[in-house]
């Protein structure tokens, strides 16, 4: 090496000499080529030496040198080609999620293993939990000659190369299972898209294949595990994993999730599945870390009480969409709260004496990476600094605000006259009252006129900018000013002054009722009263007249009195029946999914529930030989318009349209609050409750026949003009 470095400058000087004769120049070229050849030989020898060192280290790894080579105790399996699969523009599931996680996890002491190619047994693992028909649909949509994206569900797409990307993602989970079973480390599968919503026959919820179920089946059938516990702290219920648990007795599934929330399953805590091996640990909307971590502790206890022996495995579906900033849910966790979830999981695994595999599921905010990094800190021995010492409570003077009978009813917002002047007070659905500042940033719109209050989520939305604030803490929920961001990538943003742009929270004061009097902390109330009562942004005055911003009072008046037209439209396999006024205000809608493929077992269920077990009475489609069943997805009616019989009109018009499209049955999940009145209302129209053992994975489902008599669909509403679908 030293001789080559010494000859290198001389060779350069010979080559670049201007006074050399042609013979000497040729000789110089030959000497330079010889030196460069020796230089390349030295490089090849150095590479061989490095490969030998790597081989020695790999042998040491398999011979027991784990502590020396993996001091962190966490190994992450990563696919650098995960971005081959992508969704449509504006879809929340993007490659950015995994990239953010990778950047955050690279700052830890975890070790990495990059995937070179998909495992040969990856497709076999997928076939253990999915039907051949479903895999064929994904393969067809992933052909190299196909352009664009194929829609497999309402929000789930496949494109060219998606099937191979899914096999690479499944390979990450299988590699993690193998590594966790051999080494005493946490194995992390950093994969996308999520998978816990995909069931045996269909893709759903951004999920094409169920990676967690495939890893569990691999551990049971190939590695010979006695049991596998599938734990899920994604904020959405994993209906696909729950369906797999109903088929496999050696599997337990426990999920901590928000209910009600899409996919509208798993909201019954008493439902333990067909085999008694499932737990639904539900939390309400707006749940904080204490409530969510308590639900996760119930999941761990459920598994610990039902397993025996150390020949098992914990497979954790890690979804980080319970964060405060997540746009698809309403929980309120911070990234550092996931340390508690990781510590509880690690303690449970050590108690049971089993390895842990953790794989990425959901999470669609910009703080997913930070939350992921915090969740693995217990395995890195880096959570000792999280011991929290509670400070002594600060005793503040309480001042009287108003009488308790002046407070608005639960779920309402009202301006109340108090000793301190008019105050805007909001009462949440659980009865907690809060005083809010007069105007909302960034435009300075009046809170009582331009604030849309949601009592269940505890948020108030500024109608001018679209920003949402939590009424109990004042923090921003979701994106800042989404209504004024550019809709096109190259569009110019609307410029705001600094005092409007920098305001990112509001002042609130908690009101407590004592002896019929509502009181508040003097410091909090003073902050609310002294919050800068910004005047309306000057440029918005003209914009408000031009765009005619609607206040809450005028909207309620229009919802009660304005005439509306009920019309039905079909787009992308979805039927939507909506009631819209002449001014463009939507009073309600009913959404129905029109599936192209039949669902296995549906004909038997229809004959058992509606036709007394006589399969000959089931009306089947002549083209495909099975019954066509429409699936009701969602229904909503504005509270101010619920005295106009809009709900029944929308429901029957959707039924009429489905009948015109040759659908003979309709299936949906009822959302009765517990009184039973809604179920009786559906039963009066011919629908019947589906027993849980007839259609596994569907809780509280109802199915009914769509009559051919058109007079059945004729129903009148107050101030409604119905355009019949034909």
C-alpha positions as CSV (number, residue, x, y, z in Angstrom):
1,X,0.0,0.0,0.0
2,X,2.8,2.4,0.8
3,X,4.7,1.6,-2.4
4,X,1.5,2.2,-4.4
5,X,0.9,5.5,-2.7
6,X,4.5,6.5,-3.4
7,X,4.3,5.6,-7.1
8,X,1.0,7.3,-7.7
9,X,2.2,10.9,-7.8
10,X,5.1,9.9,-10.1
11,X,2.8,8.3,-12.5
12,X,0.6,11.3,-12.6
13,X,3.6,13.6,-13.3
14,X,4.7,11.3,-16.1
15,X,1.4,11.2,-17.8
16,X,0.9,15.0,-17.6
17,X,4.4,15.9,-18.8
18,X,4.2,18.1,-21.9
19,X,8.0,17.9,-23.0
20,X,8.2,14.0,-23.1
21,X,8.9,12.4,-26.5
22,X,6.3,10.0,-27.9
23,X,8.4,6.9,-26.8
24,X,8.7,8.2,-23.3
25,X,5.0,9.2,-23.3
26,X,4.0,5.6,-24.2
27,X,6.3,4.2,-21.6
28,X,4.8,6.5,-19.0
29,X,1.3,5.3,-20.0
30,X,2.4,1.7,-19.5
31,X,3.9,2.5,-16.1
32,X,0.7,4.3,-15.0
33,X,-1.5,1.4,-16.1
34,X,0.7,-1.0,-14.1
35,X,0.5,1.1,-11.0
36,X,-3.3,1.4,-11.4
37,X,-3.6,-2.4,-11.8
38,X,-1.6,-2.9,-8.5
39,X,-3.8,-0.3,-6.8
40,X,-6.9,-2.3,-7.8
41,X,-5.3,-5.5,-6.6
42,X,-4.7,-4.0,-3.2
43,X,-8.3,-2.9,-3.0
44,X,-9.5,-6.4,-3.8
45,X,-7.3,-7.8,-1.1
46,X,-8.7,-5.3,1.4
47,X,-12.3,-6.3,0.5
48,X,-11.4,-10.0,0.9
49,X,-10.0,-9.2,4.4
50,X,-13.2,-7.4,5.4
51,X,-15.4,-10.2,4.2
52,X,-13.3,-12.7,6.3
53,X,-13.7,-10.4,9.3
54,X,-17.5,-10.3,8.7
55,X,-17.5,-14.1,8.5
56,X,-15.6,-14.5,11.8
57,X,-18.1,-12.1,13.5
58,X,-21.1,-14.0,12.0
59,X,-19.7,-17.3,13.4
60,X,-19.2,-15.6,16.8
61,X,-22.8,-14.5,16.6
62,X,-24.2,-18.0,16.1
63,X,-21.8,-19.4,18.7
64,X,-23.1,-17.4,21.6
65,X,-21.5,-13.9,21.2
66,X,-24.9,-12.1,21.2
67,X,-24.2,-9.8,24.0
68,X,-21.0,-8.6,22.4
69,X,-22.4,-8.0,18.9
70,X,-25.9,-6.9,19.9
71,X,-25.6,-4.9,23.1
72,X,-28.9,-3.1,22.4
73,X,-31.2,-6.1,22.7
74,X,-33.3,-4.9,19.7
75,X,-33.0,-6.0,16.1
76,X,-34.9,-4.2,13.3
77,X,-35.7,-5.9,10.0
78,X,-36.2,-3.3,7.2
79,X,-37.1,-3.4,3.5
80,X,-35.4,-0.6,1.6
81,X,-37.8,-1.2,-1.3
82,X,-41.0,-0.7,0.6
83,X,-42.0,2.4,-1.5
84,X,-42.7,0.1,-4.5
85,X,-46.2,-0.1,-3.2
86,X,-47.9,3.3,-2.9
87,X,-51.5,4.5,-2.7
88,X,-53.4,7.3,-4.5
89,X,-52.5,11.0,-3.9
90,X,-53.8,12.3,-0.6
91,X,-54.0,8.8,0.9
92,X,-52.9,8.7,4.6
93,X,-50.9,5.5,4.1
94,X,-47.7,6.6,2.5
95,X,-44.0,5.5,2.4
96,X,-43.2,8.6,4.6
97,X,-44.5,6.6,7.6
98,X,-41.7,4.1,7.4
99,X,-39.1,6.7,6.5
100,X,-40.0,8.7,9.6
101,X,-39.7,5.6,11.7
102,X,-36.4,4.6,10.2
103,X,-34.9,8.1,10.9
104,X,-36.1,8.0,14.5
105,X,-35.0,4.4,15.1
106,X,-31.5,5.0,13.6
107,X,-30.9,7.3,16.6
108,X,-31.2,4.4,19.0
109,X,-28.8,1.6,19.7
110,X,-30.8,-1.0,17.8
111,X,-29.1,-3.2,15.2
112,X,-30.5,-3.4,11.6
113,X,-30.9,-6.1,9.0
114,X,-31.8,-5.1,5.5
115,X,-33.9,-7.4,3.3
116,X,-32.3,-8.4,0.0
117,X,-35.1,-10.4,-1.5
118,X,-38.3,-12.1,-0.4
119,X,-38.2,-15.4,1.3
120,X,-39.1,-18.5,-0.7
121,X,-41.7,-19.5,1.9
122,X,-43.3,-16.0,2.2
123,X,-46.2,-16.8,-0.2
124,X,-46.7,-20.2,1.5
125,X,-47.1,-18.3,4.8
126,X,-49.6,-15.9,3.2
127,X,-51.6,-18.9,1.9
128,X,-52.0,-20.2,5.4
129,X,-54.3,-17.2,6.3
130,X,-55.7,-16.1,2.9
131,X,-57.7,-17.9,0.2
132,X,-56.4,-18.6,-3.3
133,X,-59.1,-16.3,-4.8
134,X,-57.9,-13.4,-2.7
135,X,-54.3,-13.9,-3.6
136,X,-55.2,-14.3,-7.2
137,X,-56.9,-10.9,-7.2
138,X,-53.9,-9.2,-5.7
139,X,-51.6,-10.9,-8.2
140,X,-53.8,-9.8,-11.1
141,X,-53.7,-6.2,-9.9
142,X,-49.9,-6.4,-9.5
143,X,-49.0,-7.6,-13.0
144,X,-46.1,-5.8,-14.7
145,X,-48.2,-4.7,-17.6
146,X,-50.9,-3.0,-15.5
147,X,-50.9,0.8,-15.2
148,X,-52.6,2.8,-12.5
149,X,-54.1,1.3,-9.3
150,X,-56.7,-1.3,-8.8
151,X,-59.2,-0.7,-6.0
152,X,-59.7,-3.8,-3.9
153,X,-61.8,-2.0,-1.2
154,X,-63.1,1.4,-0.5
155,X,-59.7,2.7,0.7
156,X,-57.4,-0.1,-0.3
157,X,-55.4,-0.2,-3.6
158,X,-52.9,-2.4,-5.4
159,X,-50.6,-1.5,-8.2
160,X,-47.9,-3.0,-10.4
161,X,-45.5,-4.8,-8.1
162,X,-47.7,-4.7,-5.0
163,X,-47.8,-8.5,-4.5
164,X,-44.1,-8.8,-4.5
165,X,-43.8,-5.9,-2.0
166,X,-46.3,-7.7,0.2
167,X,-44.2,-10.8,0.1
168,X,-41.2,-8.8,1.1
169,X,-43.1,-7.3,4.0
170,X,-44.2,-10.8,5.1
171,X,-40.6,-11.9,4.9
172,X,-39.7,-9.2,7.4
173,X,-42.2,-10.7,9.9
174,X,-41.0,-14.2,9.3
175,X,-37.3,-13.2,9.8
176,X,-38.4,-11.4,13.0
177,X,-40.1,-14.6,14.3
178,X,-37.0,-16.7,13.5
179,X,-34.7,-14.2,15.1
180,X,-36.8,-13.8,18.3
181,X,-37.1,-17.6,18.6
182,X,-33.3,-18.1,18.6
183,X,-31.9,-15.0,20.1
184,X,-33.0,-13.3,23.4
185,X,-33.8,-10.0,21.7
186,X,-36.8,-8.0,20.6
187,X,-37.4,-8.5,16.9
188,X,-39.0,-5.6,15.0
189,X,-40.6,-5.8,11.6
190,X,-40.5,-2.3,10.1
191,X,-43.0,-3.0,7.3
192,X,-45.9,-1.3,5.5
193,X,-48.7,-1.2,4.7
194,X,-50.6,-2.4,7.8
195,X,-52.2,-5.8,7.7
196,X,-54.5,-6.5,10.6
197,X,-57.7,-5.5,8.7
198,X,-57.2,-8.0,5.9
199,X,-59.3,-11.2,6.4
200,X,-59.1,-14.5,4.6
201,X,-61.1,-13.5,1.6
202,X,-60.9,-9.7,1.3
203,X,-58.5,-6.7,1.6
204,X,-59.7,-3.8,3.7
205,X,-58.4,-0.8,5.7
206,X,-55.2,-0.2,3.6
207,X,-54.3,-3.9,4.2
208,X,-53.7,-6.4,1.4
209,X,-52.3,-9.3,3.4
210,X,-52.4,-10.0,7.2
211,X,-48.8,-10.2,8.2
212,X,-49.4,-10.7,11.9
213,X,-51.7,-13.7,11.3
214,X,-49.2,-15.1,8.7
215,X,-46.4,-14.8,11.3
216,X,-48.5,-16.6,13.9
217,X,-49.4,-19.4,11.5
218,X,-45.7,-19.8,10.6
219,X,-44.7,-20.0,14.3
220,X,-47.4,-22.6,15.0
221,X,-47.1,-24.8,11.9
222,X,-43.4,-24.6,11.1
223,X,-41.6,-23.7,14.3
224,X,-43.9,-25.9,16.4
225,X,-45.0,-23.3,19.0
226,X,-47.7,-24.4,21.4
227,X,-49.5,-21.1,21.4
228,X,-49.2,-17.6,20.0
229,X,-50.7,-14.4,21.6
230,X,-51.5,-11.7,19.1
231,X,-51.6,-8.4,20.9
232,X,-52.7,-5.2,19.2
233,X,-52.5,-1.6,20.4
234,X,-53.5,0.0,17.1
235,X,-56.4,2.4,17.7
236,X,-58.5,0.5,15.2
237,X,-59.8,-2.9,16.0
238,X,-58.0,-5.6,13.9
239,X,-61.0,-7.3,12.5
240,X,-58.9,-9.5,10.2
241,X,-56.8,-10.9,13.1
242,X,-60.0,-11.4,15.1
243,X,-61.5,-13.5,12.2
244,X,-58.3,-15.6,12.1
245,X,-58.5,-16.1,15.9
246,X,-62.0,-17.5,15.4
247,X,-60.5,-20.2,13.2
248,X,-57.4,-21.1,15.2
249,X,-57.8,-22.3,18.9
250,X,-54.0,-22.1,19.5
251,X,-54.1,-18.3,19.0
252,X,-55.3,-15.6,21.4
253,X,-56.1,-12.1,20.3
254,X,-56.3,-9.1,22.6
255,X,-56.8,-5.6,21.3
256,X,-56.8,-2.2,22.9
257,X,-58.6,0.2,20.6
258,X,-61.1,3.0,20.4
259,X,-64.8,2.3,20.1
260,X,-66.9,3.4,18.3
261,X,-64.5,3.8,15.4
262,X,-63.9,2.2,12.0
263,X,-64.2,-0.8,11.2
264,X,-67.1,-0.8,13.7
265,X,-66.2,-4.1,15.1
266,X,-64.9,-5.1,18.5
267,X,-67.0,-2.6,20.4
268,X,-68.5,-5.2,22.7
269,X,-66.2,-6.0,25.7
270,X,-68.1,-9.1,26.6
271,X,-67.6,-10.7,23.1
272,X,-64.8,-13.3,23.4
273,X,-65.3,-14.8,19.9
274,X,-66.4,-18.2,18.8
275,X,-63.6,-20.0,20.7
276,X,-63.4,-17.7,23.7
277,X,-59.9,-16.6,22.8
278,X,-60.5,-12.9,22.1
279,X,-60.6,-9.7,24.2
280,X,-61.9,-6.3,23.2
281,X,-60.4,-3.7,25.6
282,X,-62.2,-0.7,24.3
283,X,-61.6,3.0,25.2
284,X,-63.8,6.0,24.5
285,X,-63.1,8.8,22.2
286,X,-60.7,11.3,23.7
287,X,-59.0,8.7,25.9
288,X,-55.7,9.7,27.5
289,X,-52.6,7.7,28.3
290,X,-54.0,6.4,31.6
291,X,-57.1,5.0,30.1
292,X,-55.3,3.5,27.0
293,X,-52.5,2.0,29.1
294,X,-55.1,0.5,31.4
295,X,-56.7,-1.2,28.5
296,X,-53.3,-2.5,27.4
297,X,-52.7,-4.0,30.9
298,X,-56.0,-5.8,30.6
299,X,-54.8,-7.3,27.3
300,X,-51.6,-8.6,28.9
301,X,-53.5,-10.0,31.9
302,X,-55.9,-11.8,29.5
303,X,-53.0,-13.6,27.8
304,X,-51.2,-14.4,31.1
305,X,-54.3,-16.0,32.6
306,X,-54.9,-18.3,29.6
307,X,-51.5,-19.6,28.5
308,X,-49.3,-22.3,30.0
309,X,-45.7,-23.2,29.1
310,X,-42.9,-21.2,27.7
311,X,-43.1,-22.6,24.2
312,X,-45.0,-19.7,23.0
313,X,-44.7,-16.3,21.2
314,X,-46.0,-12.8,21.6
315,X,-46.7,-11.0,18.3
316,X,-47.5,-7.4,18.9
317,X,-49.3,-5.3,16.2
318,X,-47.9,-1.9,16.9
319,X,-50.1,0.9,15.7
320,X,-49.3,4.5,16.7
321,X,-52.5,6.1,15.6
322,X,-53.7,6.8,19.2
323,X,-51.5,9.9,19.2
324,X,-53.0,13.3,19.7
325,X,-52.0,14.4,16.2
326,X,-53.4,11.4,14.3
327,X,-56.0,12.5,11.8
328,X,-58.0,9.2,11.8
329,X,-58.8,8.8,15.5
330,X,-59.6,10.8,18.6
331,X,-57.3,9.5,21.3
332,X,-54.8,11.8,23.1
333,X,-51.5,9.9,23.7
334,X,-48.1,11.5,23.4
335,X,-45.0,9.8,22.0
336,X,-43.4,9.3,25.4
337,X,-46.6,7.5,26.6
338,X,-45.6,4.5,24.5
339,X,-42.7,3.8,26.9
340,X,-45.3,2.5,29.4
341,X,-46.8,0.2,26.8
342,X,-43.3,-1.1,25.9
343,X,-42.3,-1.6,29.5
344,X,-45.6,-3.5,30.3
345,X,-45.1,-5.7,27.3
346,X,-41.4,-6.5,28.2
347,X,-42.4,-7.3,31.8
348,X,-45.2,-9.7,30.6
349,X,-42.8,-11.4,28.2
350,X,-40.2,-11.9,30.9
351,X,-42.8,-13.3,33.3
352,X,-44.1,-15.8,30.7
353,X,-40.5,-16.6,29.4
354,X,-41.4,-16.1,25.8
355,X,-39.9,-13.9,23.0
356,X,-41.5,-10.9,21.5
357,X,-42.0,-9.8,17.9
358,X,-43.2,-6.3,17.2
359,X,-44.4,-5.1,13.8
360,X,-45.7,-1.8,12.5
361,X,-49.4,-1.4,11.7
362,X,-51.1,2.0,11.7
363,X,-50.1,5.5,12.6
364,X,-50.5,8.4,10.2
365,X,-49.2,11.5,11.9
366,X,-45.7,13.0,11.8
367,X,-44.8,11.8,15.3
368,X,-45.1,8.1,14.5
369,X,-41.3,7.7,14.4
370,X,-40.8,9.3,17.8
371,X,-43.5,7.1,19.3
372,X,-42.0,4.0,17.8
373,X,-38.6,4.9,19.2
374,X,-40.1,5.4,22.6
375,X,-41.9,2.0,22.5
376,X,-38.6,0.0,22.2
377,X,-36.7,1.9,24.9
378,X,-37.4,-0.6,27.7
379,X,-35.5,-3.3,25.6
380,X,-32.6,-0.8,25.2
381,X,-32.3,-0.2,28.9
382,X,-33.0,3.4,28.3
383,X,-36.2,4.1,30.3
384,X,-34.8,4.7,33.7
385,X,-35.0,8.5,33.3
386,X,-38.8,8.3,32.9
387,X,-39.5,8.1,36.6
388,X,-41.9,10.9,37.1
389,X,-42.1,12.7,40.5
390,X,-45.4,14.5,41.0
391,X,-45.0,18.0,42.1
392,X,-47.0,19.4,45.0
393,X,-50.4,20.6,43.7
394,X,-50.6,24.4,43.3
395,X,-53.5,25.7,45.3
396,X,-55.3,28.4,43.3
397,X,-58.1,30.6,44.6
398,X,-61.5,29.6,43.3
399,X,-63.9,32.4,42.0
400,X,-67.6,32.2,41.3
401,X,-68.5,32.2,37.6
402,X,-72.3,31.6,37.3
403,X,-75.1,29.5,38.6
404,X,-75.1,25.8,37.6
405,X,-78.5,26.1,35.8
406,X,-76.9,28.6,33.4
407,X,-74.5,26.1,32.1
408,X,-75.3,24.6,28.6
409,X,-76.6,21.1,28.3
410,X,-74.1,18.3,27.6
411,X,-72.7,18.5,24.1
412,X,-73.7,22.2,23.6
413,X,-71.9,25.6,23.4
414,X,-73.5,28.8,24.7
415,X,-72.6,32.4,25.7
416,X,-73.4,32.9,29.4
417,X,-73.7,36.2,31.2
418,X,-71.5,36.1,34.3
419,X,-70.1,38.6,36.9
420,X,-67.0,38.8,34.7
421,X,-68.9,39.6,31.6
422,X,-70.1,37.3,28.8
423,X,-68.3,34.0,28.7
424,X,-68.4,31.3,26.0
425,X,-68.9,28.0,27.9
426,X,-68.9,24.5,26.4
427,X,-70.1,21.3,28.1
428,X,-68.8,18.0,27.0
429,X,-70.9,14.8,26.6
430,X,-69.8,13.6,30.0
431,X,-70.9,16.8,31.8
432,X,-67.5,18.6,32.1
433,X,-67.8,22.4,31.5
434,X,-65.1,24.7,30.2
435,X,-64.9,28.5,29.7
436,X,-63.3,29.4,26.3
437,X,-61.7,32.6,25.1
438,X,-63.8,35.0,23.0
439,X,-62.1,34.6,19.7
440,X,-60.4,31.7,17.9
441,X,-57.0,31.9,16.2
442,X,-55.8,32.6,13.5
443,X,-58.5,34.8,12.0
444,X,-60.0,36.0,15.3
445,X,-63.5,34.7,14.6
446,X,-66.0,34.8,17.5
447,X,-66.0,31.5,19.3
448,X,-69.8,31.4,20.0
449,X,-70.7,32.1,16.3
450,X,-68.0,30.4,14.3
451,X,-67.0,27.5,16.6
452,X,-68.3,24.0,15.8
453,X,-68.2,22.1,19.1
454,X,-68.0,18.3,19.3
455,X,-68.9,17.2,22.8
456,X,-67.7,13.6,22.5
457,X,-64.2,14.4,21.1
458,X,-64.0,17.6,23.3
459,X,-62.9,19.8,20.4
460,X,-64.0,23.1,19.0
461,X,-63.4,23.8,15.3
462,X,-62.7,27.2,13.9
463,X,-64.9,27.4,10.8
464,X,-62.7,29.9,9.0
465,X,-59.4,28.0,9.1
466,X,-60.6,24.5,9.9
467,X,-58.3,24.3,13.0
468,X,-59.5,22.1,15.9
469,X,-58.7,22.8,19.6
470,X,-59.2,20.6,22.6
471,X,-61.5,22.5,25.0
472,X,-59.9,21.0,28.2
473,X,-56.3,21.7,27.4
474,X,-56.4,24.2,24.5
475,X,-54.0,22.2,22.4
476,X,-54.4,21.9,18.6
477,X,-55.8,18.6,17.4
478,X,-54.8,17.5,13.9
479,X,-53.2,19.9,11.3
480,X,-53.0,23.6,11.7
481,X,-55.2,25.7,9.5
482,X,-56.1,22.9,7.0
483,X,-58.7,25.0,5.2
484,X,-56.2,27.7,4.2
485,X,-53.5,25.4,2.9
486,X,-53.1,25.2,-0.9
487,X,-55.1,22.5,-2.6
488,X,-52.6,22.3,-5.4
489,X,-48.9,21.7,-4.9
490,X,-47.8,24.9,-6.7
491,X,-50.6,27.1,-5.4
492,X,-49.6,30.0,-3.3
493,X,-50.4,30.0,0.4
494,X,-52.4,32.7,1.9
495,X,-50.1,34.9,3.9
496,X,-51.1,35.8,7.5
497,X,-49.5,38.3,9.9
498,X,-47.2,36.9,12.6
499,X,-49.7,37.5,15.4
500,X,-52.3,35.4,13.7
501,X,-49.9,32.7,12.3
502,X,-48.1,32.0,15.6
503,X,-51.2,31.5,17.8
504,X,-51.3,27.7,18.2
505,X,-53.5,27.2,21.3
506,X,-56.4,28.7,23.1
507,X,-57.0,29.5,26.7
508,X,-59.5,27.4,28.6
509,X,-60.7,27.2,32.3
510,X,-62.3,24.1,33.9
511,X,-65.6,24.9,35.7
512,X,-66.5,22.9,38.8
513,X,-70.0,22.9,40.3
514,X,-70.2,23.2,44.1
515,X,-73.6,23.7,45.8
516,X,-75.2,24.9,42.7
517,X,-72.5,27.4,41.7
518,X,-70.0,27.0,38.9
519,X,-66.5,28.0,40.0
520,X,-63.1,28.2,38.2
521,X,-59.5,28.8,39.1
522,X,-58.7,32.4,39.3
523,X,-55.5,32.0,37.3
524,X,-57.2,30.0,34.5
525,X,-60.2,32.4,34.4
526,X,-57.9,35.4,34.2
527,X,-56.0,33.8,31.4
528,X,-59.3,33.3,29.5
529,X,-60.5,36.8,30.0
530,X,-57.1,38.4,29.2
531,X,-56.6,36.3,26.1
532,X,-56.0,38.7,23.2
533,X,-59.5,39.4,21.8
534,X,-58.1,39.8,18.3
535,X,-60.3,41.7,15.9
536,X,-61.3,40.0,12.7
537,X,-58.4,39.7,10.3
538,X,-59.0,42.7,7.9
539,X,-58.7,40.8,4.7
540,X,-61.2,38.2,5.9
541,X,-64.0,40.8,6.2
542,X,-64.5,41.0,2.4
543,X,-63.8,37.2,2.1
544,X,-66.5,36.4,4.7
545,X,-69.1,38.4,2.7
546,X,-68.1,36.8,-0.5
547,X,-67.9,33.2,0.8
548,X,-70.9,33.7,3.2
549,X,-69.5,31.8,6.2
550,X,-72.4,30.1,7.9
551,X,-72.8,30.5,11.7
552,X,-73.9,27.7,13.9
553,X,-77.3,29.4,14.6
554,X,-78.0,30.0,10.9
555,X,-77.0,26.5,10.0
556,X,-79.4,25.1,12.6
557,X,-82.2,27.3,11.3
558,X,-81.5,26.1,7.7
559,X,-81.4,22.5,8.8
560,X,-84.9,22.8,10.4
561,X,-86.7,24.9,7.7
562,X,-85.0,24.8,4.3
563,X,-86.3,22.4,1.7
564,X,-83.9,19.6,0.7
565,X,-83.6,17.3,-2.3
566,X,-82.9,13.6,-1.7
567,X,-80.8,12.1,-4.6
568,X,-78.7,9.0,-5.1
569,X,-75.3,8.8,-6.8
570,X,-72.9,5.9,-7.5
571,X,-69.1,6.2,-7.7
572,X,-66.3,3.7,-7.4
573,X,-68.5,0.9,-6.2
574,X,-70.3,3.0,-3.5
575,X,-73.9,4.2,-3.5
576,X,-74.6,7.4,-1.7
577,X,-78.0,8.8,-0.9
578,X,-77.9,12.4,0.4
579,X,-80.3,15.2,1.4
580,X,-78.9,18.6,0.3
581,X,-80.6,22.0,0.5
582,X,-80.7,24.5,-2.3
583,X,-77.8,26.4,-0.7
584,X,-75.6,23.3,-0.7
585,X,-75.9,22.3,3.0
586,X,-75.9,18.5,3.4
587,X,-78.4,17.4,6.0
588,X,-77.6,13.7,6.0
589,X,-76.4,10.8,3.9
590,X,-76.5,7.0,3.7
591,X,-73.5,5.1,2.3
592,X,-73.8,1.6,0.8
593,X,-70.9,-0.5,-0.6
594,X,-71.8,-2.5,-3.7
595,X,-69.4,-5.5,-3.7
596,X,-68.4,-7.1,-7.0
597,X,-67.3,-10.5,-5.5
598,X,-69.6,-12.8,-3.4
599,X,-68.7,-13.4,0.2
600,X,-68.4,-17.2,0.9
601,X,-71.0,-18.5,3.3
602,X,-73.5,-15.7,2.7
603,X,-76.1,-17.8,0.9
604,X,-76.2,-20.3,3.8
605,X,-76.6,-17.5,6.3
606,X,-79.4,-15.9,4.3
607,X,-81.3,-19.2,4.1
608,X,-80.9,-19.8,7.8
609,X,-81.9,-16.3,9.0
610,X,-84.5,-15.2,6.5
611,X,-85.9,-18.3,4.8
612,X,-86.1,-20.9,7.6
613,X,-83.2,-23.0,6.3
614,X,-84.7,-23.4,2.8
615,X,-81.8,-22.6,0.4
616,X,-84.1,-22.8,-2.6
617,X,-85.8,-19.6,-1.5
618,X,-82.6,-17.5,-1.7
619,X,-82.8,-15.3,-4.7
620,X,-79.5,-15.7,-6.6
621,X,-78.0,-13.8,-9.4
622,X,-78.2,-15.6,-12.6
623,X,-74.7,-14.5,-13.8
624,X,-72.6,-15.6,-10.8
625,X,-75.0,-18.1,-9.1
626,X,-74.9,-16.5,-5.7
627,X,-77.0,-13.9,-3.9
628,X,-76.1,-10.2,-4.3
629,X,-75.8,-8.5,-0.9
630,X,-75.3,-4.8,-0.5
631,X,-73.4,-3.7,2.6
632,X,-74.5,-0.6,4.5
633,X,-71.4,1.3,5.6
634,X,-72.4,4.6,7.3
635,X,-75.4,6.8,8.0
636,X,-75.5,10.4,9.4
637,X,-78.2,13.0,9.9
638,X,-77.5,16.5,11.3
639,X,-78.9,16.8,14.9
640,X,-80.7,20.0,14.0
641,X,-82.6,18.2,11.2
642,X,-83.6,15.0,13.0
643,X,-87.2,16.0,13.4
644,X,-87.9,15.8,9.6
645,X,-87.8,12.0,9.2
646,X,-84.7,12.3,7.0
647,X,-83.2,9.1,8.3
648,X,-86.0,6.8,7.2
649,X,-86.2,8.6,3.8
650,X,-82.5,8.2,3.1
651,X,-82.5,4.5,4.3
652,X,-85.4,3.5,2.1
653,X,-84.2,5.4,-0.9
654,X,-80.9,3.6,-0.6
655,X,-82.8,0.3,-0.4
656,X,-84.8,1.2,-3.6
657,X,-81.6,2.0,-5.5
658,X,-80.0,-1.3,-4.4
659,X,-83.0,-3.1,-5.6
660,X,-82.9,-1.4,-9.0
661,X,-79.2,-2.5,-9.3
662,X,-80.3,-6.2,-8.9
663,X,-79.3,-6.5,-5.3
664,X,-81.8,-8.6,-3.3
665,X,-80.4,-8.3,0.2
666,X,-78.8,-5.7,2.5
667,X,-76.3,-6.3,5.3
668,X,-75.2,-3.7,7.9
669,X,-74.0,-3.3,11.5
670,X,-76.5,-1.7,13.8
671,X,-75.4,1.0,16.2
672,X,-78.1,0.8,18.9
673,X,-77.1,2.7,22.1
674,X,-78.5,-0.1,24.3
675,X,-82.2,0.8,24.5
676,X,-83.1,-1.6,21.7
677,X,-85.3,0.9,19.9
678,X,-83.2,1.0,16.8
679,X,-83.1,-2.8,16.5
680,X,-86.9,-2.9,16.8
681,X,-87.1,-0.2,14.1
682,X,-85.0,-2.3,11.7
683,X,-87.0,-5.4,12.6
684,X,-90.2,-3.6,11.7
685,X,-88.8,-3.2,8.2
686,X,-88.0,-6.9,7.8
687,X,-84.4,-7.0,9.0
688,X,-83.1,-9.7,11.3
689,X,-80.2,-10.0,13.7
690,X,-77.3,-12.1,12.5
691,X,-76.1,-14.6,15.2
692,X,-72.3,-14.2,15.9
693,X,-71.6,-17.8,14.9
694,X,-73.2,-17.5,11.4
695,X,-70.9,-14.7,10.0
696,X,-67.7,-14.7,12.1
697,X,-66.0,-11.3,12.5
698,X,-69.3,-9.3,12.2
699,X,-70.6,-8.1,15.6
700,X,-74.2,-6.8,15.9
701,X,-74.9,-7.3,12.2
702,X,-78.4,-7.3,10.6
703,X,-79.6,-8.6,7.2
704,X,-82.9,-8.2,5.4
705,X,-84.6,-8.7,2.0
706,X,-85.2,-5.8,-0.4
707,X,-88.9,-6.0,-1.4
708,X,-90.0,-5.7,-5.0
709,X,-93.1,-3.7,-4.0
710,X,-92.3,-0.1,-4.8
711,X,-94.9,1.2,-2.3
712,X,-92.7,-0.1,0.5
713,X,-90.1,2.6,-0.3
714,X,-92.6,5.5,-0.5
715,X,-92.2,7.5,2.7
716,X,-92.6,11.2,3.2
717,X,-90.3,13.7,5.0
718,X,-90.8,17.3,6.1
719,X,-89.8,19.6,3.3
720,X,-88.1,16.8,1.3
721,X,-88.2,16.4,-2.5
722,X,-87.2,12.8,-3.4
723,X,-85.6,11.9,-6.7
724,X,-86.3,8.2,-7.1
725,X,-83.5,6.2,-8.5
726,X,-84.2,4.0,-11.5
